[in-house]
Every structure is written in structure tokens, then in C-alpha cells.
Amino acid sequence: MRELSTRLTRGLSLAGLDFQPGWRRQELSLADALLLGRERDRFAGHTSVGPHRADWSLRFVGLPDRSALSRGQTKLAALSALLAQAIDYAERQGHWPIIALDDLPSELDRDHQQRVLALLQEQTGLQLFITATEVPGHLIDMISEARLFHVEHGSITG
């Protein structure tokens, strides 16, 4: 992920990833954590510990926390995580998942949009869907095999 983050961003260096598992894994097994919380969870009507409560966060060199990121930097950090996961999947499964990027042009300047697409174009067998409210002509020109679909009032043309 560090390599992707460096490639997609300029001046934003990933320092690390912090993971919280959703229970005190260093102290208890998941089975024990669930057993200890059983009565409380029955009363509350939901499970309060477990992998569904896991969370992760990124740390960047020179930034105190993620609130210091611009919206574009936040989007690029999320894209780095998404693409790292997709690359790992492709390596393990032997084929790419379908990638859907919702409103790629939003929050990203042309340079960063082109960086994302250049990275994706290097991958063979990748099926990519990009949504946008307007046709980003500079992106269409980058992808030789692009097909454009237009959705209006529930009808798809293309």
C-alpha cells in the first residue's frame, strides 16, 4: 500500500496503518470476549465485541492525524487502500475483481485522476467502471478501450 500511496499522491508519505480488532485480542480470544459480553449484548440487542467492530486508520509522515488531509488526499488514501486490496485479491485469486470508482473526477485534479488511471491501465484483465456527473474527456482519451454509457431517468444508452 505504501508504494501505491506514493505513486498516487505527491508529498503524502504513508507512515503506517493502525488496526483495532474489535475486542481486546491481546487479552482474550474472540470466543472468551463474546462469552464475557453475552448478557450485556442480550440486553442491548446487539453484539458489542468482535470483528464487526474492527477499525483501521492510516498515519502519514508529518501529519498529526487524518483530519489534516484535504478531501482530495483523503480520496487518494482511500483509493490506495482499495487498490492495494484489489491487487492482493488479483495475486491470490488469479483474476481481478471488478473495480467501480464513483465520481473519480470529484476532489481530484487532472494530474491525480491520470495517475489513478495510469496505474489501473498497467493491469491486464481489469474491468473498471467510473461514474461521473459529466464526461471527463481527458480520461476517456487515456483509455483506448473505453465505452461510455449514459444513464438518464433510469434508461441506459451507450
Steps between C-alpha positions, in 0.01 A plus 500: 500500500791732572614474137150576372461797730833641382404449135157655527585798717762766495650596835287260705708223652335211682657440841290202604166335550341450842252218555257454789349149486166568670582331830798482733667234285827521694310410820216273384410262224196599295299216657583626850421860411160395361430287807587785737275742316208259445265634767574864421451428128169321559376798696625748238366294209830498309850359523741756644829322429641309207646547154202712390623762749851505347639823363819621338662834435789631297786710632690741276847648541481853637125501563354479850186313390281440199298817563803688361442343156320687225195335345707406196773347718236307693359365174848400381571326831173306468582414138843376607339268754238380251754436225743326736216266597410442132863427408530254787175334390622474140828344611328244722204415275662532158245754374398854577187602685281749317607849605237774529619855560215732586551853370877472453532863380344633821763636741791403271679724253587373151849391600375278783216359289754408234729341760217274615411399145863448398543260791183311405596483132811302594278217620386239250154350521363784708139607454448857618185709539533873562195710579487874456244775469680633192708324236867546595640526144863492609436164669310349207799585278731307736310173471508357149233239565262725693128475445277784607155437643249770579233453766203733498165448671580133555587428136849395390630592157841425360 
